[in-house]
Amino acid sequence: MILVDRALQRRAEAGDPVRVAMVGAGFMGRGIARQIVRAVPGMSLVGIANRSVDAAERAYTEAGAGDVTRADSPAQVEAAVAAGRPVVTDDPLLLCRAERVDAVVEVTGTVEHAAVVVTAAIDAGKHVVAMNAELDGTVGSILKRRADAAGVVFTNADGDQPGVIANLYRFVRGIGVEPVLCGNIKGLHDPYRTPTTQREFAERWGQQPSMVTSFADGSKISFEQAIVANATGMRVGRRGMFGPTVPSGTPLEQSLDGLPLDRLQAGERLVDYVVGAMPSPGVFVLGMHDDPVQQHYLNLYKLGTGPFYCFYTPYHLCHFEVPTTVARAVLFGDATIASAGTPSVEVVATAKTALRAGQVVDGIGGYLTYGLCENADVAAAQGLLPLGLAEGCTLVRDVPIDAVMTRADVRLPPGRMCDTLRAEQDEASGLPGAVGSREGGA
């Protein structure tokens, strides 16, 4: 990745910047806009689409870009981009299909809306950076397959935990150490948190309560670790992962006893997390090495006597690193993190409270559900409901608190792109009983 800065500098010197369009202008989108406009020579944020055009314009204004053009037709978008004027619109498909756009950054945190946008961008031959763990953890495998067929890159982002883990995983593997567990570090995990309990925190940081709730209730980390598992072929050691909790501030190396280390030594390769460890909010990779001479060197270099060697990154810088992902995709054809094929881990919908027939399931980080990681073959065999498909579903029977929901528990809304993609993904996976291979409760 050290190559990226010089490659972008050459594009800047040539007057040929990488042209990026962004869909979403919320808290994270505004940060990305500010970073590209102010700090990334050789890259141009040519357009922003958002349901509220005022919010898209605000992102440009706060970033310091002026002379923003509002567009509602392909011709207006093309004219603005050709003239070097930032363009805003409420129709993301205009940007996805614009001739002069190299890459689309999707940063809405939605599943259905993002599925439509990303599919359109891939079909139009655009590289896609999805800062959207929910989408990737639900239909990332088929989107990667479609991107490969179109000759473009579909990837999640540097800076977000899955991307940071993937970079660390590649580093560890690159020095000849075998990664055996990819881990995440959390400061809080309470599956019963709601937008009401998280509202004050969200307001303090200018974020949406539902997004903050998805962090607190474990849904977000489940999606993040599922993405890592699906990129590496790793699995989970049990439903929900082990997620040991240690006293706040405990050094990471002293926080690993609650993980299934014996199973790692026996050959399993897992994703998991710890709560309370330092450095937080970092990520880590446990590796093993079977060469006694190299073990001696690793001990000399203060990584201990083994059998496990702990590598970590003590931070994740989210929007600061997204332009790196764009450059890796456009200039080098390199995905930061993407599915390696058939999914190995699924995020399944679990009842946050007692649910009643007739209720309509709210969104991720809401009042009714939270997500748990489960191995994809188990989820398929048991007909479990992917959390990414749960929003908008109508319950056809009661579900007790903490029960994992099945496809038969709900009726899906009609006509959704995410369901079409998921059916295509399930058919391609070949997993017995996969959700998309049968009608279920749809």
C-alpha positions as CSV (number, residue, x, y, z in Angstrom):
1,M,0.0,0.0,0.0
2,I,3.0,2.3,0.2
3,L,2.7,2.4,-3.6
4,V,-0.6,4.2,-3.5
5,D,0.6,7.7,-2.6
6,R,3.1,7.8,-5.4
7,A,0.7,6.4,-7.9
8,L,-1.9,9.1,-7.0
9,Q,0.8,11.7,-7.2
10,R,1.5,10.6,-10.7
11,R,-2.2,10.9,-11.6
12,A,-2.2,14.4,-10.0
13,E,0.9,15.5,-12.0
14,A,-0.7,14.2,-15.2
15,G,-3.9,16.1,-14.6
16,D,-5.8,12.8,-14.7
17,P,-7.3,12.2,-11.2
18,V,-9.1,9.0,-10.2
19,R,-12.8,10.1,-10.4
20,V,-15.0,9.0,-7.6
21,A,-18.7,9.2,-7.0
22,M,-20.2,8.6,-3.5
23,V,-23.6,7.4,-2.5
24,G,-24.6,8.5,1.0
25,A,-23.8,11.8,2.8
26,G,-24.3,11.0,6.4
27,F,-21.7,11.1,9.2
28,M,-19.2,8.8,7.5
29,G,-19.9,10.1,4.0
30,R,-19.1,13.7,5.1
31,G,-15.8,12.5,6.5
32,I,-14.9,10.7,3.2
33,A,-15.8,13.8,1.2
34,R,-13.7,16.0,3.4
35,Q,-10.7,13.6,3.1
36,I,-10.8,13.3,-0.7
37,V,-11.3,17.0,-1.3
38,R,-8.7,18.2,1.2
39,A,-6.1,15.5,1.5
40,V,-5.8,13.3,-1.6
41,P,-4.0,14.7,-4.6
42,G,-4.7,12.6,-7.7
43,M,-8.3,11.8,-6.7
44,S,-11.5,13.8,-7.4
45,L,-14.8,13.4,-5.8
46,V,-16.9,14.3,-8.8
47,G,-20.4,13.6,-7.4
48,I,-22.4,12.7,-4.4
49,A,-25.9,11.2,-4.4
50,N,-28.2,11.3,-1.4
51,R,-31.9,11.1,-0.8
52,S,-31.7,14.6,0.6
53,V,-29.8,16.7,-2.0
54,D,-29.2,19.3,0.7
55,A,-27.2,16.8,2.7
56,A,-25.1,16.0,-0.4
57,E,-24.4,19.7,-0.9
58,R,-23.6,20.1,2.7
59,A,-20.9,17.4,2.4
60,Y,-19.2,19.3,-0.4
61,T,-19.6,22.7,1.4
62,E,-18.1,21.4,4.6
63,A,-15.2,19.8,2.6
64,G,-14.5,23.2,1.1
65,A,-15.7,22.5,-2.5
66,G,-17.6,25.3,-4.2
67,D,-19.8,25.8,-7.3
68,V,-21.8,22.7,-6.8
69,T,-24.3,21.7,-9.5
70,R,-27.6,20.0,-8.9
71,A,-28.5,17.4,-11.5
72,D,-31.5,15.3,-12.3
73,S,-30.5,13.9,-15.7
74,P,-27.6,12.0,-17.2
75,A,-26.7,14.9,-19.5
76,Q,-26.5,17.3,-16.5
77,V,-24.2,14.9,-14.6
78,E,-21.9,14.4,-17.6
79,A,-21.7,18.1,-18.3
80,A,-20.8,18.9,-14.7
81,V,-18.2,16.2,-14.4
82,A,-16.6,17.2,-17.8
83,A,-16.4,20.8,-16.6
84,G,-14.8,19.7,-13.3
85,R,-17.8,21.0,-11.2
86,P,-19.0,18.9,-8.2
87,V,-22.4,17.5,-8.9
88,V,-25.1,16.4,-6.4
89,T,-28.3,14.4,-7.1
90,D,-31.0,12.4,-5.4
91,D,-30.6,9.6,-8.0
92,P,-27.6,7.5,-7.4
93,L,-28.0,5.6,-10.6
94,L,-27.1,8.8,-12.5
95,L,-23.6,8.6,-10.9
96,C,-23.3,4.9,-11.2
97,R,-23.8,5.1,-14.9
98,A,-21.8,8.3,-15.6
99,E,-19.2,7.7,-18.2
100,R,-16.4,9.6,-16.5
101,V,-16.7,7.9,-13.1
102,D,-14.0,5.3,-12.2
103,A,-15.3,4.1,-8.9
104,V,-18.4,4.3,-6.7
105,V,-18.2,4.5,-2.9
106,E,-21.3,3.2,-1.2
107,V,-21.7,4.4,2.3
108,T,-25.4,4.3,3.3
109,G,-25.4,1.4,5.7
110,T,-28.5,0.0,4.0
111,V,-29.0,-3.4,2.5
112,E,-31.8,-3.1,-0.1
113,H,-31.0,0.4,-1.3
114,A,-27.3,-0.4,-1.5
115,A,-28.0,-3.6,-3.3
116,V,-29.7,-1.7,-6.1
117,V,-26.9,0.9,-6.2
118,V,-24.0,-1.5,-6.2
119,T,-25.6,-3.8,-8.8
120,A,-26.1,-0.9,-11.1
121,A,-22.5,0.3,-10.6
122,I,-21.1,-3.1,-11.4
123,D,-23.3,-3.5,-14.4
124,A,-22.0,-0.1,-15.6
125,G,-18.3,-1.3,-15.2
126,K,-17.5,0.7,-12.1
127,H,-15.2,-0.4,-9.3
128,V,-17.2,-0.4,-6.1
129,V,-16.0,0.3,-2.5
130,A,-18.7,-0.6,-0.1
131,M,-18.2,0.9,3.3
132,N,-21.2,-1.3,4.2
133,A,-20.7,-4.4,6.3
134,E,-24.4,-5.2,6.3
135,L,-24.6,-5.5,2.6
136,D,-21.3,-7.3,2.2
137,G,-22.2,-9.8,5.0
138,T,-25.5,-10.6,3.3
139,V,-24.8,-10.7,-0.4
140,G,-21.1,-10.0,-0.7
141,S,-20.2,-13.3,-2.3
142,I,-22.5,-12.8,-5.3
143,L,-21.6,-9.2,-5.7
144,K,-17.9,-10.2,-5.9
145,R,-18.8,-12.9,-8.5
146,R,-20.7,-10.3,-10.5
147,A,-17.8,-7.8,-10.3
148,D,-15.4,-10.5,-11.4
149,A,-17.6,-11.2,-14.5
150,A,-17.7,-7.4,-15.2
151,G,-13.9,-7.0,-14.9
152,V,-14.1,-4.6,-11.9
153,V,-13.3,-4.7,-8.2
154,F,-15.9,-5.1,-5.4
155,T,-14.3,-4.5,-2.0
156,N,-14.9,-3.4,1.5
157,A,-12.8,-0.6,2.8
158,D,-9.5,0.1,4.4
159,G,-9.9,1.7,7.8
160,D,-13.0,-0.2,8.8
161,Q,-12.2,-3.2,11.0
162,P,-12.6,-5.9,8.3
163,G,-10.2,-4.0,6.0
164,V,-7.7,-3.5,8.8
165,I,-7.9,-7.2,9.7
166,A,-7.4,-8.2,6.1
167,N,-4.3,-6.0,5.7
168,L,-2.9,-7.5,8.9
169,Y,-3.8,-11.0,7.8
170,R,-1.9,-10.5,4.5
171,F,1.1,-9.1,6.4
172,V,1.2,-12.0,8.8
173,R,0.9,-14.6,6.0
174,G,3.4,-12.7,4.0
175,I,6.1,-13.1,6.6
176,G,5.6,-16.9,6.7
177,V,3.4,-17.0,9.9
178,E,0.2,-18.9,9.5
179,P,-2.9,-16.9,10.6
180,V,-5.1,-19.1,12.8
181,L,-7.5,-16.6,14.2
182,C,-8.6,-13.1,13.1
183,G,-9.9,-11.1,16.0
184,N,-11.7,-7.8,16.8
185,I,-11.6,-5.8,20.0
186,K,-14.8,-4.3,21.5
187,G,-15.3,-2.0,24.4
188,L,-19.0,-3.0,24.9
189,H,-21.3,-5.8,24.0
190,D,-24.9,-5.9,25.1
191,P,-27.4,-7.5,22.7
192,Y,-30.4,-5.7,24.3
193,R,-29.3,-2.2,23.6
194,T,-31.8,-0.1,21.6
195,P,-31.9,3.3,19.8
196,T,-33.4,4.6,23.0
197,T,-30.5,3.5,25.2
198,Q,-28.0,4.7,22.7
199,R,-29.6,8.1,21.8
200,E,-27.5,10.2,24.0
201,F,-24.2,8.7,22.8
202,A,-25.3,9.1,19.2
203,E,-26.2,12.7,19.6
204,R,-22.9,13.5,21.3
205,W,-21.0,12.2,18.2
206,G,-23.5,13.3,15.5
207,Q,-24.4,9.7,14.5
208,Q,-27.7,7.9,14.0
209,P,-29.0,6.0,17.1
210,S,-29.6,2.9,15.0
211,M,-26.0,2.8,13.8
212,V,-24.7,3.2,17.3
213,T,-27.0,0.5,18.5
214,S,-25.8,-1.9,15.9
215,F,-22.3,-1.5,17.4
216,A,-23.5,-2.0,20.9
217,D,-25.8,-5.0,20.4
218,G,-23.2,-7.0,18.5
219,S,-24.8,-6.9,15.0
220,K,-22.0,-4.8,13.5
221,I,-19.2,-6.9,14.8
222,S,-21.0,-10.0,13.6
223,F,-21.2,-8.6,10.1
224,E,-17.5,-7.5,10.3
225,Q,-16.3,-10.9,11.4
226,A,-18.5,-12.6,8.8
227,I,-16.8,-10.6,6.1
228,V,-13.4,-11.5,7.4
229,A,-14.4,-15.2,7.6
230,N,-15.8,-15.1,4.0
231,A,-12.6,-13.6,2.7
232,T,-10.3,-16.0,4.4
233,G,-12.3,-19.2,4.6
234,M,-12.3,-19.2,8.4
235,R,-15.3,-20.2,10.5
236,V,-16.7,-19.5,13.9
237,G,-16.1,-21.8,16.8
238,R,-19.7,-21.6,18.0
239,R,-22.9,-19.6,17.3
240,G,-22.2,-16.0,18.3
241,M,-18.4,-16.6,18.6
242,F,-16.8,-16.9,22.0
243,G,-16.2,-13.2,22.7
244,P,-14.6,-13.4,26.1
245,T,-14.9,-10.3,28.3
246,V,-12.0,-9.2,30.4
247,P,-11.5,-6.2,32.8
248,S,-11.3,-3.0,30.9
249,G,-7.7,-2.2,29.9
250,T,-6.4,-5.7,30.1
251,P,-3.5,-6.1,27.6
252,L,-4.5,-8.1,24.6
253,E,-2.0,-10.8,25.1
254,Q,-3.5,-11.5,28.5
255,S,-7.0,-11.6,27.2
256,L,-7.0,-14.7,25.0
257,D,-7.6,-17.5,27.4
258,G,-11.3,-17.4,26.7
259,L,-10.7,-18.2,23.0
260,P,-10.6,-21.9,21.9
261,L,-6.8,-22.0,21.6
262,D,-6.7,-25.8,21.8
263,R,-8.9,-26.0,18.7
264,L,-6.6,-23.7,16.9
265,Q,-3.7,-25.9,17.7
266,A,-5.7,-28.8,16.4
267,G,-6.2,-27.1,13.0
268,E,-9.3,-25.0,13.2
269,R,-9.1,-21.5,11.7
270,L,-11.6,-19.1,13.3
271,V,-12.8,-15.5,13.6
272,D,-13.7,-14.1,17.0
273,Y,-13.4,-11.1,19.3
274,V,-12.7,-10.0,22.8
275,V,-14.4,-7.3,25.0
276,G,-12.5,-4.9,27.2
277,A,-8.9,-5.6,26.0
278,M,-6.4,-3.0,25.0
279,P,-5.6,-1.7,22.5
280,S,-9.2,-0.7,21.8
281,P,-10.7,-0.4,19.3
282,G,-8.0,-2.4,17.5
283,V,-7.9,-5.7,15.7
284,F,-5.5,-8.7,15.9
285,V,-4.4,-11.8,14.2
286,L,-3.1,-14.8,16.0
287,G,-0.5,-16.7,14.1
288,M,1.5,-19.9,14.4
289,H,5.0,-20.9,13.1
290,D,6.4,-24.5,13.1
291,D,10.0,-23.7,12.3
292,P,12.1,-23.8,15.5
293,V,14.7,-21.4,14.1
294,Q,12.1,-18.8,13.1
295,Q,10.4,-19.3,16.5
296,H,13.8,-18.4,18.1
297,Y,13.9,-15.2,16.0
298,L,10.3,-14.3,16.9
299,N,11.1,-14.7,20.6
300,L,14.1,-12.4,20.1
301,Y,11.8,-9.9,18.5
302,K,9.6,-9.9,21.7
303,L,6.7,-11.9,20.3
304,G,7.2,-14.7,22.8
305,T,7.9,-18.4,22.8
306,G,4.8,-19.4,20.9
307,P,2.9,-21.4,19.9
308,F,0.8,-18.4,19.3
309,Y,2.1,-15.0,18.1
310,C,-0.1,-12.0,18.5
311,F,0.0,-9.3,15.8
312,Y,-2.3,-6.3,16.2
313,T,-3.2,-2.9,14.8
314,P,-4.2,-0.5,17.6
315,Y,-6.6,1.7,15.7
316,H,-8.9,1.8,12.7
317,L,-9.3,5.2,10.9
318,C,-12.4,4.5,8.9
319,H,-13.0,7.4,6.5
320,F,-9.3,8.5,6.4
321,E,-8.4,5.3,4.6
322,V,-11.2,4.9,2.2
323,P,-9.4,6.8,-0.6
324,T,-6.6,4.2,-0.3
325,T,-9.2,1.5,-1.1
326,V,-10.4,3.4,-4.1
327,A,-6.8,3.8,-5.4
328,R,-6.0,0.1,-4.8
329,A,-9.1,-0.9,-6.8
330,V,-8.7,1.6,-9.7
331,L,-5.0,1.7,-10.1
332,F,-3.9,-1.8,-9.1
333,G,-7.1,-4.0,-9.4
334,D,-6.6,-5.0,-5.7
335,A,-9.5,-5.6,-3.3
336,T,-8.8,-4.7,0.3
337,I,-11.2,-7.4,1.4
338,A,-13.8,-9.4,-0.6
339,S,-15.4,-12.8,-0.5
340,A,-13.2,-15.7,-1.6
341,G,-16.1,-17.7,-2.9
342,T,-18.8,-19.7,-1.1
343,P,-19.6,-17.9,2.2
344,S,-18.4,-19.7,5.3
345,V,-20.1,-17.5,7.9
346,E,-23.6,-16.0,8.0
347,V,-25.1,-13.3,10.3
348,V,-28.5,-14.6,11.5
349,A,-31.4,-12.6,12.9
350,T,-32.1,-13.2,16.6
351,A,-35.0,-11.8,18.7
352,K,-34.0,-9.0,20.9
353,T,-37.4,-9.2,22.6
354,A,-40.4,-11.5,22.5
355,L,-41.8,-11.1,18.9
356,R,-45.5,-11.5,18.0
357,A,-47.1,-12.7,14.7
358,G,-48.1,-9.7,12.6
359,Q,-45.2,-7.5,13.6
360,V,-43.0,-6.0,10.9
361,V,-39.3,-6.4,11.7
362,D,-37.4,-3.1,12.0
363,G,-33.9,-2.4,10.8
364,I,-30.5,-3.5,12.0
365,G,-29.7,-1.7,15.2
366,G,-33.4,-1.4,16.0
367,Y,-35.6,-2.6,18.8
368,L,-36.5,-6.1,17.6
369,T,-33.4,-8.0,16.4
370,Y,-29.7,-8.4,16.8
371,G,-27.2,-10.5,14.8
372,L,-25.2,-13.6,15.6
373,C,-22.5,-15.2,13.5
374,E,-23.2,-18.8,12.5
375,N,-21.4,-21.1,10.1
376,A,-23.0,-20.8,6.7
377,D,-23.6,-24.5,6.3
378,V,-25.4,-24.7,9.6
379,A,-27.5,-21.6,8.9
380,A,-28.5,-23.1,5.5
381,A,-29.3,-26.5,6.8
382,Q,-31.5,-25.0,9.6
383,G,-33.1,-22.4,7.3
384,L,-32.0,-19.5,9.5
385,L,-33.0,-16.0,8.5
386,P,-30.1,-13.7,7.4
387,L,-30.2,-10.5,9.5
388,G,-29.6,-8.5,6.3
389,L,-32.9,-9.7,4.9
390,A,-35.0,-9.3,8.1
391,E,-35.9,-5.6,7.8
392,G,-39.5,-5.2,6.5
393,C,-40.4,-8.9,6.9
394,T,-43.7,-9.7,8.6
395,L,-43.7,-12.3,11.3
396,V,-46.1,-15.2,10.6
397,R,-45.7,-16.7,14.1
398,D,-44.4,-15.7,17.6
399,V,-40.7,-15.9,18.3
400,P,-39.4,-15.9,21.9
401,I,-36.6,-13.6,23.0
402,D,-33.1,-14.7,22.1
403,A,-34.4,-17.3,19.6
404,V,-32.7,-17.4,16.2
405,M,-35.3,-16.6,13.6
406,T,-35.9,-18.9,10.6
407,R,-37.1,-18.1,7.1
408,A,-40.3,-19.9,8.0
409,D,-41.0,-17.4,10.7
410,V,-41.5,-14.5,8.3
411,R,-43.0,-13.4,5.0
412,L,-40.6,-11.4,2.9
413,P,-41.6,-8.1,1.2
414,P,-42.1,-8.5,-2.5
415,G,-39.8,-7.3,-5.3
416,R,-36.5,-6.7,-3.3
417,M,-33.2,-6.7,-5.1
418,C,-31.5,-8.0,-2.0
419,D,-33.7,-11.1,-2.1
420,T,-32.9,-11.6,-5.8
421,L,-29.2,-11.4,-5.1
422,R,-29.4,-13.6,-2.1
423,A,-31.3,-16.3,-4.1
424,E,-28.6,-16.1,-6.8
425,Q,-25.8,-16.3,-4.1
426,D,-27.5,-19.3,-2.4
427,E,-27.9,-21.2,-5.7
428,A,-24.2,-20.5,-6.5
429,S,-23.1,-21.7,-3.0
430,G,-24.5,-25.1,-3.4
431,L,-25.0,-25.3,0.4
432,P,-27.8,-27.9,1.2
433,G,-30.9,-26.1,2.3
434,A,-29.6,-22.6,1.4
435,V,-32.3,-19.9,1.8
436,G,-32.4,-18.9,-1.8
437,S,-32.8,-22.5,-3.1
438,R,-36.4,-22.8,-1.8
439,E,-39.5,-20.7,-1.2
440,G,-39.5,-21.1,2.6
441,G,-41.9,-18.5,4.1
442,A,-41.6,-16.1,1.2
